Amino acid sequence: MNRAKQKIAPYLLVLPGGIWLLIFFAVPMIAMLSLSLQEGDIVHGYRFTGHWQTYTEAISAYQTQIYRSLIYGAITTVVLIALAFPVAYFIAFYGGRKKGSYLFLVLLPFFVSFVLRTISWRQILTDEGPLLSPLRDAGVIGQSFHILGTPFAVIGGLVYNFLPFMVLPIYVALERIDPRVVEAARDLYANPATTFRRVIFPLALPGVFAGVLMTFVPASSDFVNSEVLGSSDTTMIGQVIQAQFLDNSDYPTASALSFVLMLVLLIGVFTYARILGTEDVMKVAAR
């Protein structure tokens, strides 16, 4: 009896989460898949016809937005790694008793709504805002110079909003590094650059891997930053999906685009994991 309970116990622990995923993930995904294969309109209703052409039509019509979203997401992720690693490194190795305070500062933006933070950046970056107006009055920049409505503004907003998602996993990975390993590298006459390249960065790869997953996927599918900070020239696929669902009531096209985006992101994530080598990453994390 005890052995039977021991075998059943893990499944019972997983059961609540499994039911939750089934109800709020699997069922909606199946419904959206069915909707993507339907035909009709909001007035006369939709009916399932197995219309696969919706996918090819959606990809053909919005391939530019799909490519742009992936490019913006990739650039954002690279910039986040460059910005987050020094921050996480400083907190992990030099934070001392103030680590909690530094981490609180990293998380502080989360106390404000995502949308409100983005709107605040719009007020800062506007032509009459506190950033550009003084520079324009001083003659540093020309009258025609602007930031809003450009890819720089959209990517900048993405970097700002998703920075904590990159800092935290890298910090956790760096925090687990045994200081004696770093000291051993120095005892073997490794300079700081070599120590970082051969010791610290490889041991931090699990955090980088997690950070990429937590930033690239939501950044590529984001629509708030491109809507608030961008223009018609910076439209991302998330905006298109939102417009098809809420404005045009074209549910099949919106559903098809959602599946296409999910598939493209999954292929990108698995390719990244294949190149990086998840088995090697997990081995490093388990040490």
N, C-alpha and C positions, 0 to 999 in steps of 0.2 A: 504493500500500500504506500509506504514512504517513498519507494523508488518511483512509483507511478506519479505521485505528487511532485517529485523532483523533476520528472520529465515534462509535466504539464505546466509547472510554475513559470518557465520562461515565456510560454505562449500566452498565458494569462496576463503577464506583464505587458506584452506587446499588444494584446487585444484592444484596449481602449484607444491607443494611438492608431491602430490599424482601422478601427471603425471610424474614427475621426477622418482619416485620409480617404477612406472609401466614400463617406458621405459628402465631404467638402472638397475633394480633389478628383477622385476617379469618376464619380457620377457627373459632376459638371463637365469634365473633359469629354466623357462619352456624349453628353447632350450637345456640347459644342461641335464635336465631330459630326454628329448627325445633322446639326444645323448647317454646317458648311457644305453639306451635300444636298441641301434642299433648294427649291426654287419657289418664287412667288414674290409677294410684296406685303407691306405692312397693312394695306387695306383689305386684300383678299386672303391674306394668310400665306403661310409657307407649307409646302408639302415635300416629303422626301422623294427624290427622284434619282438619287445617286449621281448627281451632276458633278463629275470630277473636273470638268472644264473650269469651274470656279477657281480652282487653284492656279491653273496655267494663266487664266485671265488676270488674276490678282497679282501674280508674280510679274507678268509682262507690264502691267499698268504701274506698279509701284516698286520696281526693282531699284530705281535710283534711291528711294527712301530707305530701302533695306540695306543697300551698300553704305549709304551715308551713316546709318545707325551703327553698323558694325565698325566703321572707321572711327566714328566719334567714341564708341565704347572702347576700342583698342587704344586710342590715343589717351583717353581718360585713365585707363588702367595703367599704362606705362608711366604717365605723370604721377599717378597716385603712388606707385612703387617708389619713384624717385623722391617724393615728398615724405611719404610715411615712414620709410626705413630709417632716415636720420632721427625722426621724432621718436620712433619706437626704440631705437638704439640708445638714445640719450636717456629715456625714461628707465629702460631696463638696466643700464650699466652705471648711470650717473644720477638716477633719481633719488636714491637713498631713502630716507624716511618721508620724502615728499612725493613718492610714486603715486600714492592715492590721490593727492591733489592734482598732479599732472594728468592722470587718467580722467579725473573729474572734469578738467578743462577740455580734454578731448571730447568727452561725452556731452558737454554743456549745450552745444547746438541742438541736441536731440530734445531738449526741454521746450523747444519752439517748433511749431508745425513746419513740415517740409515745404509746404506751399508758401507760408509766410516768410521763411528764410529766403526762398527764391525771389519773391516779390521785393524783399528788402534789397537784394542785390540789383534788381532792376532800378530801384531808386538811386542806388549808388552809381550805377553805370550809365544812367541817362545823360544826355548831352548837357543838361542843366544841373546835374548832380554835383556832389562835393568832390568828386574825383576829377572830372574833365573840365568843369567850369573854371576853376582856378588856373589850370594849365592852359586853357584857351585864352583866358584874360592876360596871362603872362607871356603869351606868344610862343609857348613851348610846342603846342600842337596847332594845326590849322583849323579853320572854321568848319571844314568839311569832314574832319576826323570824327569818327564815332565808333563805339564798341557794341552797343545794342544791335541786335539783328545780324551779328556776324558769328561764324563758327567759334571764334575765340570766346565770345560771351557764353555760348551754350556749353562748350567744353569746360570753361572756367566754373560755371554753375554746377556741372556734374562733378568736377573735382572737389569743389567745396562741400557739396552735400554728401558725397560718399567717402570722404577722407577718413572718418573714424572707422569705417568698415575695413579699411586696409591697415590702419595703425594697430588696432586691437589684436588681430591674429598674429601679426608680425611681432608685436610686443610679447605675446604669450610664448611664442617660439623662442625668442631671445632670452626671455626670463628663465627658460628651462636649461639654458646652456650652463654647464658647470664652469665656473671661473677658472678652475684648475686647468681645464683644457686650453684656455686662452693663455694662461701663464706658461704652460708647457711649450706652446708655440713660440712665445717670446724667449723662453730659455734656450730654444733651438735656433736662436738668432734670426727668427722671422721678423721682417719689418711690419709695421702696421698694415700696409696695403696687402702684403702676402697673408698675414693673419686673417684679415677680413675675407680675402678671396678664397683661401684654402680651408678655413676653419669656421668662421662666424657665419658667412653667407650660406654654405651648404647645410649647416645645422638649422638655419632659419628658413630653409625651403618649405617645410610644412606650413609655416605661417604665410609665406608668400603665395603658396598654392591656394590656401583657404581664402586669402585676401582677394586673389584674382577671381575666384568663383563668386565671392560676395559682392564684387564691384562690376565686373565685366557684364554679367547677365542683366542686373537691374539698370546699369547705365545704358546699355544698348537698347533696352526696351522702354526707357524713360520717355515721357511726353511733357512733363511739367516744365523742365528747363528750356526745352526747345520752344514751347508755347509761350512762356513768359519772357525769355531772354532772346529768342531767335526771331526769324522772319520766315517768309515763304521760301527763301533760299536755303533754310536750315531745317526744313521739315523732316522729322524722324518718323519711323514706321509706327511708333507708339501713338503719335498724333493722328496718323491715318486710321488706325484701328479705332481710336476713340471717336473720330468723326464719323466713321462708317456705322458704329454702334449707336451713338447718341444723336447725331445730326441727320444722317441720311437714312437711318433705320435699315441699312443694307446688312442684315445679320449674317447671311452666308459668306459674303466677301470678308467681313470683319473676322468671322470665325476661321476662315481659310487663312487669312493673313496671320492670325494668332498662332495657328499650327505651323505655318511656314517659319515664322520667327522662332518658335520654340525648337523646331527641328534644326534650323541653322545654328542656333546657340548651342544646342546639344552636340552637334558635330564639332563646333569650335572648341567646346570644353573637352570633349573626348580626345580631340587631336592634340590639344595643349597637354592633357594628362599623359597621352602617349609619348609625346616628345620629352616632357619633363621626366616621366617615369614614376608613376604613382607608387610602385612597389619600393623603389629606392627612397622616395619621400617618406613612406610609412615606416620603412626600416630605420631611417634617421630619427623620425618622431618617437619610435619605440625605445630608443637608446636611453 
